[in-house]
């Protein structure tokens, strides 16, 4: 494997672990919100379904090229799902910074990151369930 390919693999693996880790932590400490906008989820699941059956490598693990396609679909749709709320949060964040309320600003930045990560993690979890890949298999796929 070339150093560029190896570097891409490591970056994708790190991103996947961060998303899954965030999902596990979030789901451990809170329940899933029921009032989420499901548009991003529906679009993501439709796009993933259009990819066809999950592709596996010779060892039976999910093929990296297939996983990468799913991952990019999830990221694209999670950004779309969170865009309106993020816009409102950014306005609040700018006001806090302008008013020099740094503690409130730091708290809001952390809240934004958690919400954005939660949207991505929820979409990723739903996608993994749709393609029939459990969390344990998902984790072993990219070790």
C-alpha positions as CSV (number, residue, x, y, z in Angstrom):
1,X,0.0,0.0,0.0
2,X,1.4,3.4,-0.9
3,X,2.0,6.0,1.8
4,X,-0.8,8.2,0.4
5,X,-3.2,5.2,0.4
6,X,-2.1,4.3,3.9
7,X,-2.6,7.9,5.0
8,X,-6.1,8.0,3.5
9,X,-6.9,4.7,5.2
10,X,-5.7,6.1,8.6
11,X,-7.7,9.3,8.2
12,X,-10.9,7.5,7.3
13,X,-10.4,5.0,10.1
14,X,-9.9,7.8,12.6
15,X,-13.0,9.6,11.4
16,X,-15.0,6.5,11.6
17,X,-13.8,5.7,15.1
18,X,-14.6,9.3,16.2
19,X,-18.1,9.2,14.8
20,X,-18.8,5.7,16.3
21,X,-17.2,6.7,19.6
22,X,-19.3,9.8,19.8
23,X,-22.4,7.8,19.0
24,X,-21.7,5.3,21.7
25,X,-21.0,8.0,24.3
26,X,-24.1,10.0,23.4
27,X,-26.4,6.9,23.4
28,X,-24.9,5.9,26.7
29,X,-25.7,9.2,28.4
30,X,-29.0,10.2,26.8
31,X,-31.9,8.9,24.9
32,X,-32.5,9.5,21.2
33,X,-34.6,12.6,20.5
34,X,-37.8,11.8,18.8
35,X,-38.4,15.1,17.2
36,X,-35.5,15.0,14.8
37,X,-36.0,15.9,11.2
38,X,-35.9,12.6,9.3
39,X,-35.3,14.2,5.9
40,X,-31.6,13.7,6.0
41,X,-32.0,10.2,7.2
42,X,-34.4,9.3,4.5
43,X,-32.2,10.8,1.8
44,X,-29.1,9.1,3.2
45,X,-30.8,5.7,3.4
46,X,-32.1,6.1,-0.2
47,X,-28.7,6.9,-1.5
48,X,-27.1,4.0,0.4
49,X,-29.8,1.7,-1.0
50,X,-29.0,2.9,-4.5
51,X,-25.4,1.6,-3.9
52,X,-26.8,-1.9,-3.9
53,X,-25.9,-4.8,-1.6
54,X,-23.0,-4.2,0.8
55,X,-19.7,-5.1,-0.9
56,X,-17.3,-7.2,1.1
57,X,-13.6,-7.9,0.7
58,X,-12.2,-11.5,0.3
59,X,-12.0,-11.8,4.1
60,X,-15.7,-11.1,4.5
61,X,-15.3,-7.6,5.9
62,X,-17.1,-4.6,4.5
63,X,-15.1,-3.4,1.5
64,X,-13.3,-0.1,2.2
65,X,-14.5,1.5,-1.0
66,X,-18.1,0.7,-0.1
67,X,-17.7,1.9,3.4
68,X,-16.2,5.1,2.1
69,X,-19.2,5.8,-0.1
70,X,-21.6,5.2,2.8
71,X,-19.5,7.4,5.0
72,X,-19.5,10.3,2.6
73,X,-23.3,9.9,2.1
74,X,-23.7,10.1,5.8
75,X,-21.5,13.2,6.2
76,X,-23.2,15.0,3.3
77,X,-26.7,14.4,4.7
78,X,-25.8,15.0,8.3
79,X,-24.5,18.5,7.3
80,X,-27.8,19.1,5.4
81,X,-29.9,18.0,8.4
82,X,-28.0,20.2,10.8
83,X,-27.7,23.3,8.6
84,X,-30.7,25.3,9.8
85,X,-30.0,24.7,13.4
86,X,-26.3,25.4,12.9
87,X,-27.1,28.7,11.3
88,X,-29.1,29.8,14.4
89,X,-26.4,28.5,16.7
90,X,-23.7,30.4,14.7
91,X,-25.7,33.7,15.1
92,X,-26.0,33.1,18.9
93,X,-22.3,32.3,19.0
94,X,-21.3,35.5,17.2
95,X,-23.5,37.5,19.6
96,X,-21.8,36.0,22.6
97,X,-18.4,36.6,21.2
98,X,-19.4,40.2,20.4
99,X,-20.7,40.7,23.9
100,X,-17.5,39.1,25.3
101,X,-19.4,36.4,27.1
102,X,-16.6,33.9,26.8
103,X,-17.9,31.2,29.2
104,X,-21.2,31.1,27.4
105,X,-19.4,31.2,24.0
106,X,-17.3,28.2,25.0
107,X,-20.3,26.3,26.2
108,X,-22.2,27.0,23.0
109,X,-19.3,25.9,20.8
110,X,-19.1,22.6,22.7
111,X,-22.9,22.2,22.4
112,X,-22.7,22.8,18.6
113,X,-20.0,20.2,18.2
114,X,-21.9,17.6,20.2
115,X,-25.1,18.2,18.3
116,X,-23.4,18.0,14.9
117,X,-21.6,14.8,16.0
118,X,-24.9,13.3,17.3
119,X,-26.6,13.9,14.0
120,X,-23.8,12.2,12.1
121,X,-23.6,9.3,14.6
122,X,-27.4,8.7,14.4
123,X,-27.3,8.7,10.6
124,X,-24.3,6.3,10.6
125,X,-26.0,4.0,13.1
126,X,-29.2,3.9,11.0
127,X,-27.2,3.3,7.9
128,X,-25.2,0.4,9.5
129,X,-28.5,-1.1,10.6
130,X,-29.9,-0.8,7.1
131,X,-27.0,-2.6,5.5
132,X,-27.1,-5.2,8.2
133,X,-23.8,-4.4,9.9
134,X,-23.7,-4.5,13.7
135,X,-21.6,-2.3,15.8
136,X,-19.2,-5.1,16.7
137,X,-18.7,-6.1,13.1
138,X,-18.4,-2.4,12.1
139,X,-15.6,-1.9,14.7
140,X,-13.8,-5.1,13.6
141,X,-14.0,-4.1,9.9
142,X,-11.7,-1.2,10.4
143,X,-9.1,-2.5,12.9
